[in-house]
């Protein structure tokens, strides 16, 4: 969009310069305070200053856009690092929970003696739920990676 506006501005200035060539080239006296120049085309100087200002503002806007993109990329990197950290912490909590449940099931199995089949069934169910949860976490991880870049 900025490039289109720049091109339009430069084309308009070029058309203006072509239509007013005589006025732009008309000689004037130019005083800078400490020095005076005679027979200087002030219109042409003003036209050149307008083109330079247009280009300066175009590149300034481009630089501002690049800074915004850099800030956005930094934010996305920070979010990715935070997501990895949270996933790792969540994995540690699941491992602790699994070890605690295994411990409790072993204690229950030892206490019940004959009801070992029920405990084995529960252990199998917990393992299946853990696999399902790990699969869902992996899918969320893939989804976030695709969205965050």
C-alpha positions in Angstrom: 0.0 0.0 0.0 2.8 2.4 0.9 4.5 1.7 -2.5 1.3 2.5 -4.4 1.0 5.8 -2.5 4.6 6.6 -3.2 4.2 5.9 -6.9 1.1 8.0 -7.0 2.8 10.9 -5.2 5.8 10.8 -7.5 3.6 10.6 -10.6 1.6 13.6 -9.5 4.8 15.6 -8.8 6.1 14.6 -12.3 2.9 15.7 -14.0 2.9 18.9 -12.0 6.5 19.5 -13.1 5.8 18.9 -16.7 2.8 21.1 -16.7 4.6 24.0 -15.0 8.1 23.7 -16.4 8.4 27.4 -17.2 7.3 28.5 -13.7 9.6 26.0 -12.0 12.6 27.1 -14.0 11.9 30.9 -13.7 15.0 32.5 -12.0 14.7 34.1 -8.6 17.0 35.6 -6.0 17.6 33.2 -3.1 18.8 34.5 0.2 20.0 32.1 2.9 20.8 34.9 5.4 24.5 34.9 5.1 24.7 34.4 1.3 22.6 35.5 -1.6 22.2 33.6 -4.9 20.9 35.2 -8.0 19.1 33.6 -10.9 18.2 30.3 -9.0 15.2 28.2 -10.1 13.4 28.1 -6.7 10.5 26.1 -8.0 12.8 23.3 -9.1 14.5 23.3 -5.8 11.1 23.1 -4.0 10.1 20.2 -6.3 13.3 18.3 -5.5 12.7 18.9 -1.8 9.1 17.6 -2.1 10.4 14.4 -3.8 13.1 13.9 -1.2 10.6 14.4 1.7 8.3 11.9 0.0 11.1 9.3 -0.2 12.2 10.0 3.4 8.7 9.4 4.7 8.3 6.3 2.6 11.5 4.7 4.0 10.6 5.9 7.5 7.2 4.1 7.3 9.0 1.0 6.0 11.4 1.0 8.9 8.5 1.4 11.3 6.8 -1.6 9.7 10.0 -3.6 10.0 10.3 -2.7 13.7 6.7 -3.8 14.3 7.3 -7.1 12.5 10.5 -7.7 14.6 8.5 -7.0 17.8 5.8 -9.4 16.7 8.5 -12.1 15.9 10.1 -11.6 19.3 6.7 -11.9 21.0 6.0 -15.2 19.1 9.4 -16.6 20.1 8.6 -15.7 23.7 5.2 -17.4 23.5 6.8 -20.5 22.0 9.3 -20.7 24.8 6.5 -20.2 27.3 4.5 -23.0 25.7 7.4 -25.4 25.7 8.1 -24.6 29.4 4.4 -25.1 30.3 4.3 -28.4 28.3 7.4 -29.6 30.1 5.9 -28.7 33.5 2.7 -30.4 32.6 4.6 -33.5 31.5 6.4 -33.5 34.9 3.1 -33.3 36.7 1.6 -36.1 34.7 4.7 -38.3 35.4 4.4 -37.5 39.2 0.7 -38.3 39.1 1.3 -41.6 37.2 4.0 -42.7 39.7 1.7 -41.8 42.6 -1.2 -43.7 41.1 1.1 -46.7 40.4 2.2 -46.6 44.0 -1.3 -46.5 45.3 -2.5 -49.3 43.0 0.4 -51.5 44.2 -0.6 -50.7 47.7 -4.2 -51.5 47.0 -3.3 -54.7 45.2 -1.2 -55.9 48.1 -4.0 -55.0 50.6 -6.7 -56.8 48.6 -4.8 -59.8 47.5 -7.4 -61.6 45.5 -8.8 -58.5 43.7 -5.7 -58.1 41.6 -7.6 -58.4 38.4 -9.6 -55.3 39.2 -6.5 -53.3 39.9 -4.9 -54.5 36.7 -8.0 -53.4 34.8 -7.8 -50.0 36.4 -4.1 -49.8 35.7 -4.8 -50.6 32.0 -7.5 -48.0 31.9 -5.3 -45.3 33.4 -2.5 -46.2 30.9 -5.1 -45.9 28.0 -6.2 -42.5 29.3 -2.6 -41.4 29.6 -1.9 -42.4 26.0 -5.0 -40.6 24.9 -4.0 -37.5 26.9 -0.5 -37.6 25.4 -2.0 -37.9 21.9 -4.2 -34.9 22.5 -1.3 -32.8 23.9 0.8 -33.7 20.8 -2.1 -32.6 18.6 -2.4 -29.3 20.5 1.4 -28.9 20.2 1.2 -29.4 16.4 -1.7 -27.0 16.1 0.1 -24.3 18.1 3.3 -24.8 16.1 1.4 -24.4 12.9 -0.4 -21.2 14.1 2.7 -19.6 15.7 4.9 -20.3 12.8 
